[in-house]
């Protein structure tokens, strides 16, 4: 039983308060330089349906002049088919000198620090870069207490053939109660006041939708043409990649994950599937997770969702200007999906993994401590 217990506990380790964004469990190479450590990625359609809004927060309080910060937008006619890719690559020689290339021809050059944004020569895109409040909110202490309680109980809990733990009603109630409190009291946002660097872009859809209206967004940082970090959805990289080997093996595994692309991420599917089995039991029921393949043999029950998450792209339907639902595209809703600044991302994500609905679990924190805007640039 020990490997499963370790996997459960590893799902929410806390290296430090400084690295507690959506993507915080990382290799020493990334943690060593917060200037290239991606904290969060946001992508959503503008309210007028004409633009794609993009935000990358970076854990550090400065950007690396030798690094490339890139958004990759795959586009296609429908989910999950993409046929074209547009890269947005930005470099920052200093706080007052940015150079971004969008696709092959669109460029943004100059001082990115003005709140109104630095416009491209064509006027079809604009950029901001500077210190802003990250909209990600999360009751980290309550979540860790819940995971610790679940991990302590796991050796005495039966698991089904797919690896899902059958917690008793009393155990489930205790786990969920810990999850929505902080140190036994009201839930608190662990990330309140966290103000990292933010790269904010607003681009005309015509610059990024060459393959069709459905967009799949992911981001990475590179130094000397070596990928340092990558991210798409919140929590995938830190909540589901629980490697059970030595520290050296775990570090090498995360390095491989960061070096991979959506096209080369198949090796991570088995580990993610095992983590999904553990999440499936948190609400006291097994087999009700998002995208469960109930007809498959037990060992393959979690593979459809594991493949989707290993791909790690944030899906946006740019033909829809209404954005209310994380996983909206994957769920087949008439919604732009993606991730706005106001999504209760951590609770919805974990709820879909635990019970296949938006509200199967909650950490008790429902909104950020700062106001943000999904419509007024630079949003954060």
PLY file of the C-alpha trace (Angstrom):
ply
format ascii 1.0
element vertex 380
property float x
property float y
property float z
element edge 379
property int vertex1
property int vertex2
end_header
0.00 0.00 0.00
2.92 2.39 0.55
3.40 3.45 -3.11
-0.23 4.56 -3.37
0.06 6.44 -0.09
3.16 8.21 -1.34
1.41 9.09 -4.59
-1.49 10.60 -2.69
0.74 12.65 -0.42
2.86 13.79 -3.38
-0.22 15.23 -5.04
0.16 18.40 -2.99
3.67 18.87 -1.65
4.63 22.44 -0.86
8.22 23.34 -1.78
7.63 26.88 -0.49
5.03 29.60 -0.42
6.90 31.22 -3.27
6.13 28.38 -5.67
2.47 27.68 -4.96
0.73 28.67 -8.18
-1.15 26.22 -10.40
2.18 24.81 -11.58
4.44 24.56 -8.55
5.76 21.00 -8.22
8.79 21.27 -10.43
12.33 20.16 -11.02
15.22 21.87 -9.20
16.23 23.38 -12.55
12.99 25.33 -12.71
12.75 26.17 -9.02
16.33 27.48 -9.10
15.32 30.31 -11.42
11.84 31.71 -10.70
12.26 34.07 -13.68
11.49 31.15 -16.02
9.09 29.26 -13.72
5.55 29.52 -15.11
2.96 30.06 -12.39
-0.34 30.17 -14.29
-1.75 30.33 -17.80
-5.06 31.97 -18.74
-6.75 32.09 -22.16
-10.23 33.22 -23.12
-12.24 34.87 -25.90
-12.93 38.60 -25.61
-16.49 39.69 -24.91
-16.89 41.04 -28.45
-15.73 37.73 -29.94
-12.88 39.32 -31.88
-9.77 38.65 -29.81
-7.95 36.02 -27.79
-6.77 37.18 -24.37
-3.67 35.50 -22.96
-1.93 35.75 -19.59
1.21 34.04 -18.32
2.32 34.68 -14.76
5.93 33.94 -13.90
6.86 33.05 -10.34
9.75 35.49 -10.12
9.60 39.26 -9.79
11.64 39.78 -12.96
11.99 38.28 -16.42
15.18 36.70 -17.74
16.73 38.73 -20.55
18.14 35.52 -22.03
14.85 33.61 -22.00
12.03 33.18 -24.48
8.46 33.26 -23.16
6.06 31.65 -25.61
2.39 30.90 -26.11
1.62 28.15 -28.60
-1.86 28.21 -30.13
-2.96 25.15 -32.08
-6.13 25.70 -34.10
-8.62 23.43 -35.78
-12.23 23.04 -36.91
-13.40 21.10 -33.85
-12.21 19.54 -30.58
-9.82 17.68 -30.47
-8.61 18.14 -34.06
-6.01 20.85 -34.71
-4.32 21.44 -38.04
-2.22 24.59 -37.59
-0.02 26.22 -34.97
0.79 29.85 -34.28
3.65 30.67 -31.93
3.84 33.90 -29.95
7.44 34.31 -28.76
8.51 37.20 -26.54
11.89 38.30 -25.26
12.54 41.01 -22.70
15.97 42.64 -22.96
15.03 44.90 -20.05
11.97 46.16 -18.17
11.45 48.73 -20.91
12.32 46.70 -24.00
10.13 43.86 -25.24
10.23 42.10 -28.60
7.39 39.74 -29.50
6.82 37.86 -32.75
3.31 36.56 -33.42
3.34 34.01 -36.19
5.65 35.12 -38.98
4.78 38.78 -39.50
3.15 40.45 -36.49
5.61 42.13 -34.13
5.38 44.12 -30.90
8.43 46.12 -29.87
9.03 48.70 -27.17
8.23 49.41 -23.53
5.64 46.85 -22.26
5.08 48.46 -18.86
2.27 50.88 -19.70
-1.14 49.78 -18.42
-2.78 50.74 -21.71
-0.55 48.20 -23.41
2.14 48.32 -26.08
0.43 48.03 -29.47
1.86 46.39 -32.54
2.42 48.46 -35.67
-0.69 46.93 -37.25
-2.81 47.56 -34.15
-3.95 43.93 -34.14
-2.24 43.01 -30.87
-0.95 44.58 -27.67
1.29 43.59 -24.78
1.77 44.36 -21.12
4.49 42.99 -18.84
4.93 43.86 -15.18
4.13 42.92 -11.59
0.45 42.06 -11.13
-1.68 40.03 -8.72
-2.11 36.43 -9.89
-5.85 35.54 -9.86
-5.23 31.93 -8.83
-6.75 31.28 -5.39
-6.35 28.13 -3.35
-6.73 26.93 0.24
-3.39 25.14 0.16
-3.24 24.36 3.88
-6.72 22.84 3.95
-6.01 20.83 0.82
-2.79 19.47 2.26
-4.54 18.54 5.50
-7.19 16.68 3.49
-4.59 14.84 1.42
-2.63 13.95 4.56
-5.76 12.54 6.20
-6.62 10.54 3.09
-3.06 9.26 2.84
-3.04 8.14 6.48
-6.28 6.19 5.98
-5.31 4.64 2.64
-3.37 1.61 3.96
-6.57 0.44 5.70
-8.91 1.18 2.78
-9.93 -1.36 0.17
-9.43 -0.38 -3.45
-11.29 -1.62 -6.49
-9.63 -3.32 -9.45
-8.92 0.06 -11.06
-7.12 1.38 -7.95
-9.87 3.67 -6.64
-9.98 3.75 -2.80
-13.34 2.98 -1.17
-13.32 5.39 1.77
-16.10 4.95 4.32
-18.74 7.69 4.63
-17.11 8.84 7.86
-13.68 8.98 6.26
-15.03 10.84 3.24
-16.82 13.38 5.46
-13.63 13.97 7.47
-11.50 14.42 4.34
-13.94 16.87 2.77
-14.28 18.78 6.04
-10.50 19.24 6.27
-10.49 20.35 2.64
-12.78 23.32 3.22
-11.08 24.68 6.34
-7.71 26.23 7.15
-6.10 25.17 10.43
-9.59 24.16 11.65
-11.10 27.58 10.97
-12.57 29.38 7.95
-10.86 28.69 4.64
-8.15 31.16 3.65
-6.51 31.85 0.32
-2.87 30.82 0.72
-1.93 32.96 -2.28
-3.51 36.23 -1.07
-1.29 39.13 -2.06
0.94 37.06 -4.34
2.19 39.46 -7.04
4.50 37.86 -9.61
5.50 39.02 -13.07
2.74 38.83 -15.66
2.89 38.78 -19.44
-0.46 39.85 -20.90
-1.40 39.73 -24.57
-4.49 40.62 -26.56
-4.44 39.40 -30.18
-6.91 39.48 -33.04
-8.32 36.01 -33.63
-7.30 36.21 -37.28
-3.68 36.00 -36.15
-4.10 32.66 -34.38
-7.06 30.74 -35.86
-5.63 29.72 -39.22
-6.74 26.10 -38.71
-10.21 26.88 -37.36
-12.04 28.43 -34.40
-11.13 25.81 -31.79
-7.86 26.74 -30.11
-5.58 24.68 -27.88
-3.20 26.85 -25.85
-0.03 25.95 -24.02
3.02 27.92 -22.97
6.68 27.37 -22.29
9.91 29.11 -21.31
13.22 28.43 -23.03
16.84 29.43 -22.42
19.52 28.73 -25.03
16.90 26.82 -27.03
16.28 24.41 -24.11
12.72 24.21 -22.77
12.77 24.95 -19.04
9.07 24.86 -18.12
5.72 24.24 -19.81
2.09 24.49 -18.77
-1.45 24.41 -20.12
-4.19 23.54 -17.63
-4.01 24.42 -13.95
-2.84 21.67 -11.56
-2.00 18.96 -14.11
1.75 19.22 -13.71
1.77 19.44 -9.92
-1.31 17.45 -8.92
-1.04 14.35 -11.06
2.63 13.67 -11.78
3.38 11.79 -8.57
6.59 9.87 -9.33
7.37 7.18 -6.76
11.11 6.68 -7.27
14.06 8.38 -5.60
14.36 12.14 -5.49
16.77 11.93 -8.42
14.31 9.83 -10.43
11.45 12.19 -9.63
13.53 15.19 -10.68
14.50 13.52 -13.94
10.85 12.63 -14.56
9.69 16.23 -14.16
12.53 17.39 -16.39
11.27 15.04 -19.08
7.72 16.34 -18.61
8.86 19.94 -19.04
10.94 19.02 -22.08
8.00 17.25 -23.73
5.32 18.75 -25.96
1.64 17.80 -26.30
2.66 15.52 -29.15
5.31 13.68 -27.12
3.59 13.34 -23.75
2.31 9.75 -23.99
4.86 8.42 -21.48
3.13 10.34 -18.68
-0.29 8.75 -19.23
0.22 5.71 -16.92
1.33 7.80 -13.94
-1.49 10.32 -14.43
-4.00 7.43 -14.67
-2.86 6.10 -11.28
-3.28 9.52 -9.71
-6.74 9.83 -11.28
-7.76 6.58 -9.57
-6.92 8.13 -6.20
-8.83 11.34 -6.97
-11.86 9.32 -8.05
-12.40 8.13 -4.48
-12.42 11.50 -2.71
-16.19 11.97 -2.90
-16.86 8.48 -1.53
-17.81 7.00 -4.91
-15.68 5.25 -7.51
-16.42 5.39 -11.21
-18.04 8.84 -11.45
-15.00 10.83 -12.58
-15.02 12.94 -15.75
-14.53 10.82 -18.91
-14.58 7.49 -17.08
-14.62 4.56 -19.51
-16.99 2.30 -17.59
-16.95 -0.34 -20.33
-13.17 -0.72 -20.34
-11.21 -3.27 -18.26
-10.38 -1.80 -14.84
-6.78 -1.09 -15.78
-7.94 1.14 -18.64
-10.79 3.00 -16.88
-8.85 6.24 -16.46
-6.92 6.28 -19.75
-9.21 8.64 -21.74
-8.87 11.43 -19.18
-5.20 10.63 -18.55
-4.46 11.06 -22.26
-6.33 14.35 -22.37
-4.48 15.71 -19.34
-1.04 14.50 -20.46
-1.58 16.52 -23.64
-1.91 19.53 -21.29
-3.43 22.17 -23.53
-6.07 24.71 -22.52
-8.96 24.46 -25.01
-10.80 27.60 -26.16
-13.72 27.76 -28.59
-13.10 31.20 -30.08
-16.43 31.11 -31.93
-18.12 31.61 -28.56
-17.73 34.83 -26.54
-19.37 33.50 -23.37
-16.74 32.06 -21.03
-18.01 30.47 -17.82
-16.69 26.91 -17.60
-13.28 25.33 -17.15
-13.27 22.27 -19.45
-16.19 23.84 -21.32
-14.90 22.70 -24.72
-14.04 19.21 -23.52
-17.52 18.87 -22.00
-19.14 19.84 -25.30
-20.82 22.95 -23.88
-21.65 26.11 -25.84
-18.94 27.97 -23.96
-15.51 29.31 -24.87
-14.00 27.20 -22.08
-10.35 28.09 -21.62
-9.61 29.82 -18.34
-10.64 33.34 -17.41
-9.37 35.22 -14.37
-12.57 34.45 -12.46
-12.88 30.68 -12.85
-12.87 28.78 -9.57
-10.28 26.64 -11.28
-8.91 24.56 -8.42
-12.34 23.54 -7.11
-13.84 22.79 -10.54
-10.78 20.85 -11.66
-10.68 18.67 -8.55
-14.46 18.25 -8.52
-14.42 16.91 -12.07
-11.69 14.46 -11.05
-13.47 13.40 -7.87
-17.08 13.26 -8.97
-17.54 14.37 -12.57
-19.39 17.57 -11.59
-18.37 21.16 -10.83
-19.05 20.94 -7.10
-18.09 17.48 -5.86
-15.44 18.97 -3.56
-14.48 22.46 -2.42
-11.54 23.93 -0.55
-13.79 26.67 0.82
-12.17 29.52 -1.14
-14.38 30.72 -3.97
-12.81 33.99 -5.14
-9.53 35.85 -5.22
-8.73 38.55 -2.68
-8.22 41.14 -5.44
-10.62 42.35 -8.15
-9.73 41.45 -11.73
-11.37 42.13 -15.07
-11.93 39.75 -17.96
-12.67 42.72 -20.23
-10.42 45.68 -19.33
-6.78 45.35 -20.37
-4.40 44.35 -18.73
-7.07 42.39 -16.86
-5.08 41.55 -13.68
0 1
1 2
2 3
3 4
4 5
5 6
6 7
7 8
8 9
9 10
10 11
11 12
12 13
13 14
14 15
15 16
16 17
17 18
18 19
19 20
20 21
21 22
22 23
23 24
24 25
25 26
26 27
27 28
28 29
29 30
30 31
31 32
32 33
33 34
34 35
35 36
36 37
37 38
38 39
39 40
40 41
41 42
42 43
43 44
44 45
45 46
46 47
47 48
48 49
49 50
50 51
51 52
52 53
53 54
54 55
55 56
56 57
57 58
58 59
59 60
60 61
61 62
62 63
63 64
64 65
65 66
66 67
67 68
68 69
69 70
70 71
71 72
72 73
73 74
74 75
75 76
76 77
77 78
78 79
79 80
80 81
81 82
82 83
83 84
84 85
85 86
86 87
87 88
88 89
89 90
90 91
91 92
92 93
93 94
94 95
95 96
96 97
97 98
98 99
99 100
100 101
101 102
102 103
103 104
104 105
105 106
106 107
107 108
108 109
109 110
110 111
111 112
112 113
113 114
114 115
115 116
116 117
117 118
118 119
119 120
120 121
121 122
122 123
123 124
124 125
125 126
126 127
127 128
128 129
129 130
130 131
131 132
132 133
133 134
134 135
135 136
136 137
137 138
138 139
139 140
140 141
141 142
142 143
143 144
144 145
145 146
146 147
147 148
148 149
149 150
150 151
151 152
152 153
153 154
154 155
155 156
156 157
157 158
158 159
159 160
160 161
161 162
162 163
163 164
164 165
165 166
166 167
167 168
168 169
169 170
170 171
171 172
172 173
173 174
174 175
175 176
176 177
177 178
178 179
179 180
180 181
181 182
182 183
183 184
184 185
185 186
186 187
187 188
188 189
189 190
190 191
191 192
192 193
193 194
194 195
195 196
196 197
197 198
198 199
199 200
200 201
201 202
202 203
203 204
204 205
205 206
206 207
207 208
208 209
209 210
210 211
211 212
212 213
213 214
214 215
215 216
216 217
217 218
218 219
219 220
220 221
221 222
222 223
223 224
224 225
225 226
226 227
227 228
228 229
229 230
230 231
231 232
232 233
233 234
234 235
235 236
236 237
237 238
238 239
239 240
240 241
241 242
242 243
243 244
244 245
245 246
246 247
247 248
248 249
249 250
250 251
251 252
252 253
253 254
254 255
255 256
256 257
257 258
258 259
259 260
260 261
261 262
262 263
263 264
264 265
265 266
266 267
267 268
268 269
269 270
270 271
271 272
272 273
273 274
274 275
275 276
276 277
277 278
278 279
279 280
280 281
281 282
282 283
283 284
284 285
285 286
286 287
287 288
288 289
289 290
290 291
291 292
292 293
293 294
294 295
295 296
296 297
297 298
298 299
299 300
300 301
301 302
302 303
303 304
304 305
305 306
306 307
307 308
308 309
309 310
310 311
311 312
312 313
313 314
314 315
315 316
316 317
317 318
318 319
319 320
320 321
321 322
322 323
323 324
324 325
325 326
326 327
327 328
328 329
329 330
330 331
331 332
332 333
333 334
334 335
335 336
336 337
337 338
338 339
339 340
340 341
341 342
342 343
343 344
344 345
345 346
346 347
347 348
348 349
349 350
350 351
351 352
352 353
353 354
354 355
355 356
356 357
357 358
358 359
359 360
360 361
361 362
362 363
363 364
364 365
365 366
366 367
367 368
368 369
369 370
370 371
371 372
372 373
373 374
374 375
375 376
376 377
377 378
378 379
